[in-house]
Amino acid sequence: MKNLWFHLMPYKDLPDNFREEHPSVWVDIDSSLLDSKRVHQHYNEFLDELEFAGEAGFDGVCCNEHHQNGYGLMPSPNLIASALTRRTSAPAICVMGNSLALYNPPTRVAEEFAMLDCMSGGRLIAGFPVGTPMDTIFACGQNPSKLRERYYEAHDLVMRAWQEPETFSFDGRFNQLRYVNVWPRPVQQPHPPVWIPGGGSVETWRWCAEKDYVYSYLSYFGYKAGEATMKGFWNEMDRLGKDRNPYRAGFLQFVAVGETEQEALELYREPAEYFYGRCLHVNPKWASPAGYQSEATLRARVQSQVALAAQRSAAAPPNAGGRRAAQDWQDILDLGYVIAGDPDQVAERIREVCVNLNVGHLMLLCQFGNMSTELAQYNTRLYAERVLPQIKDLFDDQWQDDWWPKPLAERATPRASNGARAA
Amino acid sequence: MPQEHTLDVGGHPVRILEDGHNPAAPPAVFFAGIGGLPQWPPFLSELAQTRRVIAPSLPGFPGAEHFRHLDSLLDWIVQAVETLEALDALPGGSDGPVDLVGSSVGGALAAEVAALAGPLVRRLALIAPFGCFDADEPAADIWAQVPGPDTIPNLVCEHPACWQALWEVPEDGDALEWQVMQARAQEAAARLLFPFGDTGVLRRLHRVDCPTLLLRGANDRVLPASYNARFADALAGPVRSATVADAGHLAELDAPEATAREINAFLADQGL
């Protein structure tokens, strides 16, 4: 299996009274909370942490895209990825991803991803999320009724731009380009592996199956909440006659590793409560603009809510389904948002998660909330040295990862800043 | 009791509801506001006491599922014009200019039809029409609302029970389908108007030289009063403006008799 190291790049100075005094971490978050001098420090610390993870033995390092967001400081993930191409030798640089409908024209994604693939020597994983309503509709002004149509058209344009040898015209509904001929093109042929970070919609699953893309469920609520979605995904793959290769799937999991369980419980409490208490404090008015969800998804959700309400009993845990985030450390642990413990405990639980959810690409959050670089690197090192060896062989005797970068055998190494070649 | 027909407009089926009869007056054609018409409202029964009233469904509103083929504002305007032209096919026909009444979202399209297909319209009545925006006096963002069954009714009506009555699922109705229908109508409004409701129609209203009535509910929480005034300033023909008391954005739901009275008086006024 593959273990990738994911950074959200949260702003670490949201005040203690953030939930009470501010309506939202996203879209219209108060700019007076922002100190750009601190963001300068953050970016450099976060890049240190990503590079550390790459050297520690993770299979890949990941960044993602959010806009006007206090828990995600990467409106341009490509800038972060480009900084990483020179400084990390991690086997994969996973941009998770470019929210396709937000790039005008979409060939910008084809161009920048091609640059990243060339700069990294063929190590790019191309992530194409649709994007959250907060990012796409309210921060970037996309029409909720047209977002998915724009996304699919943008995807088609990017994939053609990478693969058609001749200059071509693209006369689409939303994009009209007379001369498409991107330079450069990716190193990886026919294109870098494509991963789709998605929610739980059947259409996304079917599309991933049709296109042979990895479906990545990037939930912040961990493996218990994610189980129903991943079961739904694999049921759909069965129905479509696809094999159960776990490398068709990706999943996000927060981890907190200590020398002992007690140490883990003490060290990671504060950053976890910071993340779940402040970072996920989103004004519900941003959450569901009409048209963002397809009608099919809306029908399914209404039907399942009706069924759930009918079945709900006093015994059902109040946060079942993870719809309202727990903020207390004990609840966070009980609900599986964060897997915490000593290395053996974490390894055992991770193995169970990957087997039960049938996931071959696990994206780990070892830095979360207002966690310091020192603690993030401690977590990372313990995971890499003591957890990873126990689990990395999972699936390899049975399945091949056909969705992994195929880098150049020989890659350029950066010179030192004094002009000398690296030894 | 209103009659129901289905016409083909632009290759897609469109429900037409109609009632009333008066061969001496042109029919009043109604383009509905936010949410559309899941059923015939009391306001149209009031109007239908004095004339024929025809309510074609706008794309995406209840009665016309197909709207995602409409990409540009021009696509929507053509659809609206062709809807009026299609009314000729109704039993009893409908030739000659109509009196066009538009509320809210429907008002935005009614104004465009009057500007660009003037010969189809004898008189124009607009109830709190979308179409312009002022960042210093912003319209409410009808798509950034806390989810829940009371949010939209409280926003668009002074008396939310009027909305609830219009959206009460009949005994033989499917509650899930009605929920989908309402979400679809909100999406259709977004497809046409997101993010601001600013269609640029003010640049075209100099082409409207027919008499126009501009109404708004006194307690409209969606569009500021100054927006109707901007319409009034831009229109070329004679303009009458009035406020409906004890009514919100969808004044015709909150105060059906008062709204119908204003419109009937305007449409019948020989002095304009």
Interface residues (C-beta under 8 A of the other chain):
Chain A: I137 F138 G141 N143 P144 S145 K146 E149 R173 F174 P284 K285 W286 A287 S288 P289 A290 G291 E295 L298 R299 V302 Q303 V306
Chain B: R68 D71 W143 A144 Q145 V146 P147 L176 Q179 V180 A183 R184 Q186 E187 A188 A189 A190 R191 F194 P195
